Each structure stands twice: as structure tokens, then as C-alpha cells.
Amino acid sequence: MKDYLVKATVYDGKVRAYAISSTDTVEEARRRHDTWATTSAALGRTITIITMMGAMLKGDDSVTVKIEGNGPVGSILADGNAKGEVRGYVMNPHVDFDLNEKGKLDVARAVGKEGSISVIKDLGLKDFFTGEVPIISGEISEDFTYYFATSEQTPSAVGAGVLINPDHTVLAAGGFIVQVMPGADEEIISRLEEQIQAFPAISTLIQEGNSPEEILQRMFSEEEIKFHETLPVTFRCKCSKERVENAIIGLGKEEIQKMIEEDHGAEANCHFCNETYRFTVEELEEIKQL
């Protein structure tokens, strides 16, 4: 099953829901950054949630998130857009611990239980929308639940999970975001809370082969769900050799000449996707003439 997400509404539009299968996308991030198991889970949960947040946008809008905890993985940065494209990286990819007391990957220990989550939305306007909240658990899903309630004043339930194989590849990854819209009464909210509390681990459902649609159907069981859109999901970076070339041009001819004489070429690495771009002396000579 290729990665994709679905958008849906329940309770006559008073609740909106997103569900995603992101196994291949998270595995691509793990492969590119060589993350170890616990770090893969932290980065994978972040990427999964940001992909769904991107799907809430329109057109060329985008969202960028930075998680800065006091744990050993350091900062986690990811961005997504309305097309289902996402990218992300973690400052220290080689962090891993024994399973926690619940038998799960100890993401909270890796991320840290103190720090902040910053969200920046580029909505094509003059000013960006920005929001920042403190980390409350380091488990990431709970932290984003708190973010939506506090910064966007939208009561939400956020779930994201990643299962890792013994060889450290990604076995399963997925998630959901459920949000209460204005007009929902207390009865709907109470039923929603019961449904989410009784819901099994999202990564287990993905591992069992449940599609995003089936995940929401299982969550809301007898309720009528209206599916609105499906969106393919992929790890995709904005970087390119052309962009790096333009950046080199911006350094000026004197700096380019130094690269030629002192470094005998140039090399640039993209933090987001870990792609390396190399320029030979001959290429730099051509760039210098532009």
C-alpha cells in the first residue's frame, strides 16, 4: 500500500478527521539520514503529523515545524505542503535507547520533556502565522494535541506511531488528527473522547494492513463518515543543484575563485534530505562567468 492520507468529516461536519499511512515516507527519511531506532520514531512521528497539517492548507501554502527539546536528539525540523509533500531531519540521528516501561521506543527520553514546539505557516500572505507552545511530554503526539488546543484554539486529538524492524528499517508508520469544529455539542465531544480513548495503537493498525479509511471507520464505528479527498504522500525536498548553483553565484566571483584555488571544487549538503551536490573546478569556472 503506497502512502496516502484521507480527509473526512463526521457528525454532520461538526468533526473533521485526517488519517495517514506514512511507512514508505518515514523509511525514506530514515534511509537518507541514517537514523537509529528511537530517533526514527521521533522523526517519523513528526513527519507524519506535519504531512497531515500540510493537508489542511491550500494551493502553495506550507507549514514548518521545529521541535526543540532538551533531549539528546536535539532539534527536529520538518515542513509539509498542501500537496502531500514532506521533508524533515533531526540534529543528532544516532540516538537510541532501550524500550521504555511500556515496551515502546522511548521517544520522550530522546526528545526531552522540556523545550518548545514552533509552527510557522506560509499562507501566501505578507506575514506568516506563527505559534509556539512548550513541550508537555516529549511524545510528540500529545505535544501537538496541546499545540492545536492552545495556539489554534481547536480541540484536537493527534496520534502518530512508528514501528521499527530489528534491522532498524521502518515496519509501519501512520497517524490521525481529529478536530472538533464550532457547533459540536457536549454529547458529540463526550462520544468522541470515548472513541479515541478506546482506540488501539495507530502503528499496530497500519502494521495489520488497515488503510487510512479503515482506520477512521474503526475509530468512528457506527457513525456515518463522509470522505472528501485522498492525497498521495511522499518525502520530497525543494533542493536541487540549480538552487545550489544560484547560491554560489550569489557569493560573488571573488569567493568562487577562492573555491577554485583553495578547495579545487565545491560541495554543499542539504540538511533536509542529506543530498550532497558537488561542483568541479570546470563547473565553477563556468558559474563564475554567469
C-alpha positions in Angstrom: 0.0 0.0 0.0 1.5 3.3 -1.1 1.5 6.1 1.4 -1.5 8.4 1.3 -3.9 10.3 3.5 -7.6 10.9 3.6 -9.7 13.8 4.7 -13.1 13.2 6.2 -15.9 14.7 8.3 -18.1 13.0 10.9 -21.1 14.0 12.9 -22.6 16.1 10.1 -19.4 18.1 9.6 -19.0 19.0 13.2 -15.9 16.9 13.4 -13.1 16.7 10.8 -10.6 13.9 10.6 -7.4 13.0 8.8 -5.7 9.6 8.7 -2.5 8.7 7.0 -0.3 5.7 6.2 3.3 7.0 6.0 5.5 3.9 6.2 7.4 4.5 3.0 7.8 8.2 3.6 9.3 7.7 7.1 11.5 4.9 5.8 12.8 7.3 3.1 13.7 9.8 5.9 15.4 7.1 7.9 17.4 5.9 4.9 18.5 9.4 4.0 19.5 10.4 7.5 20.7 7.0 8.8 18.6 7.4 12.0 18.7 4.9 14.7 15.5 3.3 16.0 14.4 5.8 18.7 15.3 8.7 16.5 13.5 7.2 13.6 10.4 7.1 15.7 10.7 10.7 16.8 11.4 12.0 13.3 8.7 9.6 11.8 6.0 10.8 14.2 6.9 14.4 13.4 6.9 13.9 9.6 3.6 12.0 9.9 1.9 14.8 11.8 3.3 17.6 9.6 2.1 15.9 6.5 -1.5 16.0 7.8 -1.1 19.6 8.9 0.1 20.4 5.4 -3.1 18.7 4.0 -5.1 21.3 6.0 -3.7 24.0 3.8 -4.5 25.0 0.2 -2.6 25.8 -3.0 1.1 26.6 -2.4 0.7 27.1 1.3 3.2 25.4 3.6 3.9 24.7 7.2 7.2 24.3 9.0 7.7 22.9 12.5 10.7 23.0 14.8 10.8 20.8 17.9 13.5 21.9 20.3 13.6 19.6 23.3 16.3 19.1 25.9 16.9 15.5 24.9 19.9 14.1 23.0 18.4 14.2 19.5 18.5 18.0 19.6 16.2 19.9 17.2 13.8 18.2 14.8 12.7 20.2 11.8 10.1 19.3 9.2 7.9 21.0 6.6 5.0 20.0 4.6 2.6 21.4 2.0 -0.9 21.0 0.7 0.3 18.5 -2.0 1.2 15.8 0.5 5.0 16.5 0.1 7.1 16.5 3.3 10.7 16.6 4.3 12.5 16.7 7.7 15.6 16.0 9.6 16.9 15.6 13.2 20.0 17.2 14.5 21.5 14.0 16.1 20.4 10.9 14.1 22.4 8.4 16.1 20.4 8.2 19.3 18.8 5.1 20.6 17.7 3.7 24.0 16.2 0.5 25.4 12.4 0.3 25.3 10.5 2.2 28.0 8.4 0.7 30.8 5.5 0.3 28.4 7.7 -1.7 26.0 7.8 1.1 23.4 10.5 3.2 21.9 11.5 5.8 24.4 10.8 8.9 22.2 10.2 11.2 25.2 13.7 10.5 26.5 15.2 11.2 23.1 13.3 14.4 22.5 13.2 15.6 26.1 10.3 16.7 28.3 11.3 20.4 28.3 11.5 22.8 25.4 9.2 24.2 22.8 7.4 23.4 19.5 7.3 26.2 17.0 4.9 26.2 14.0 5.2 28.6 11.0 2.6 28.7 8.3 3.3 30.4 5.0 -0.2 31.1 3.7 0.9 33.3 0.8 0.2 36.5 2.8 2.5 39.3 3.8 3.0 37.9 7.3 3.5 34.3 8.4 1.2 32.7 11.0 3.4 31.6 13.9 2.6 29.7 17.1 4.8 28.4 19.9 4.0 26.1 22.8 6.0 24.3 25.4 6.7 20.6 25.1 4.5 18.8 27.6 5.6 15.2 27.3 8.1 14.7 24.5 6.0 12.0 23.0 5.2 14.4 20.1 1.5 13.4 19.5 0.5 14.7 22.9 2.6 17.8 22.3 0.7 18.6 19.1 -2.6 17.9 20.7 -1.7 20.6 23.2 -0.5 22.9 20.3 -3.8 22.8 18.5 -5.8 23.4 21.6 -3.6 26.3 22.9 -2.2 28.0 19.8 -5.0 27.4 17.2 -7.9 27.1 19.8 -9.0 23.9 18.0 -9.8 21.0 20.3 -7.9 18.1 18.7 -6.7 14.5 19.2 -3.4 13.7 17.5 -2.0 10.3 17.1 1.2 9.1 15.3 3.1 5.9 15.6 6.2 4.2 14.1 7.2 0.6 14.4 10.8 -0.4 13.7 12.2 -3.7 12.4 15.1 -5.4 14.1 17.4 -4.2 11.3 16.2 -0.6 12.1 14.2 -0.2 8.9 10.6 1.1 9.3 8.0 -1.6 9.7 4.9 0.6 9.9 4.1 4.3 10.4 0.8 6.3 10.3 -1.3 8.7 12.2 -4.6 10.6 12.6 -5.8 14.0 13.6 -9.4 14.5 14.7 -10.6 18.1 15.3 -13.8 19.4 16.8 -15.4 22.2 14.8 -17.6 25.1 16.2 -21.1 23.9 16.7 -20.2 20.5 18.2 -22.2 20.0 21.4 -21.1 18.3 24.6 -22.7 15.0 23.6 -20.6 14.8 20.5 -17.4 15.7 22.4 -18.1 13.1 25.0 -18.7 10.4 22.4 -15.5 11.5 20.6 -13.4 11.2 23.7 -14.7 7.7 24.4 -14.0 6.6 20.8 -10.4 7.9 20.9 -9.6 6.6 24.4 -10.7 3.1 23.3 -8.7 3.3 20.0 -5.7 0.9 19.6 -2.2 1.9 18.7 -2.2 3.6 15.3 1.1 1.9 14.2 -0.3 -1.5 15.0 -3.3 -0.8 12.8 -1.0 0.2 10.0 1.1 -3.0 10.5 -2.1 -5.1 10.3 -2.7 -3.6 6.9 -5.5 -1.1 7.7 -5.9 1.7 5.2 -6.5 5.3 6.3 -10.2 4.9 5.5 -10.4 1.7 7.6 -8.6 3.5 10.5 -11.3 6.2 10.6 -14.1 3.6 10.1 -12.7 1.7 13.1 -12.4 4.8 15.2 -16.0 6.0 14.5 -17.5 2.5 14.1 -21.3 3.1 13.7 -21.1 6.8 12.8 -21.5 8.0 9.2 -18.2 9.1 7.8 -18.0 11.4 4.7 -14.7 11.0 2.9 -13.8 14.1 0.9 -10.3 13.6 -0.6 -7.4 11.3 -0.8 -3.9 12.7 -1.2 -0.7 10.8 -2.1 2.1 11.3 0.4 5.8 11.4 -0.4 9.2 12.6 1.0 10.3 15.4 -1.3 12.8 18.1 -0.9 12.9 21.5 -2.5 16.7 21.4 -3.0 18.4 21.0 -6.4 21.8 21.5 -8.0 20.4 24.5 -9.8 19.4 26.1 -6.4 22.9 25.5 -5.0 24.4 26.9 -8.2 22.3 30.1 -7.8 23.5 30.3 -4.2 27.1 30.1 -5.3 26.6 32.8 -7.9 25.3 35.0 -5.1 28.7 34.6 -3.3 30.4 36.7 -6.0 33.3 36.0 -8.4 36.0 36.6 -5.7 34.6 33.9 -3.4 34.1 31.5 -6.3 37.8 32.0 -7.3 38.8 31.1 -3.8 36.8 27.8 -4.1 38.7 27.0 -7.3 42.2 27.9 -5.9 41.9 26.6 -2.3 39.3 23.9 -2.4 39.6 22.7 -6.0 35.8 22.5 -6.2 32.8 22.9 -4.0 30.4 20.7 -2.1 27.1 21.5 -0.5 24.8 19.3 1.7 21.1 19.8 2.2 20.1 19.3 5.9 16.6 18.3 5.0 17.3 15.4 2.6 21.0 14.8 3.1 21.6 15.1 -0.6 25.2 16.3 -1.5 25.8 18.5 -4.5 29.4 18.7 -5.9 30.9 21.2 -8.3 34.1 20.6 -10.2 36.7 23.3 -11.0 35.4 23.3 -14.5 31.8 23.9 -13.4 32.9 26.7 -11.0 34.7 28.4 -13.8 31.5 28.3 -15.9 29.5 29.6 -12.9 32.0 32.4 -12.4 31.2 33.7 -15.9 27.5 34.0 -15.2 
